[in-house]
């Protein structure tokens, strides 16, 4: 057996466990979900084929369409805010010394390390209308008119969820983009400084164009994570009040496990998968740019 053949066999031995894992926990569940989307099943009785009835039900159900709209708004707004804030943190920390930068990176990344359910419970107390920190602060400084029932009002409920999501995901974006900034040669900044460029000009004309692929990676990772966000929203509002903050993951859970309609939940999942895929393609094309070598 020559070295090349032996290396290939070793490679296949390492690939087989990963391939089996993907097959069992990704491919088969995905295919099974598509099959469920075309049947009527409550989890106990025999399945019955219903064709496109589950999909037509989605089109007629205003709550599901509202949840789909909420998911898109929540995902894109929190991704945009998280990427912008993470980039801001990255370029500011890049100007600090190594010791100070290490401290601030740990502080700013710490929200990303917290479980989403814990973050949700923490901000439920933060936004509590009676004893929450935010309303207590407004009461203390005499701004009583700024007090709200933050998670129960139409004007503020979704905005509060997006704010919390941005706070949580910005640290991950910061770490990815900061690592990319560290790879830019210092000579580029030195030469631009000699030409009279300030740090803002260096950031806009050197840093951002050179780390654009990493910005795209961070944005796509964040968008995918925000689309499937469940525990943060569920612990804060459970989709309320009156389905105001209902998102697709929550309505899928309720449709399947509360109303016992697994077929309808699977159909919602298929439609949601298409929406997420189209959103990722749109984001990829909008942020895709030239590739620079340095």
Order of alpha helices (4+ residues) and beta strands (2+ residues): alpha-alpha-beta-beta-alpha-alpha-alpha-alpha-alpha-alpha-alpha-alpha-alpha-alpha-alpha-alpha
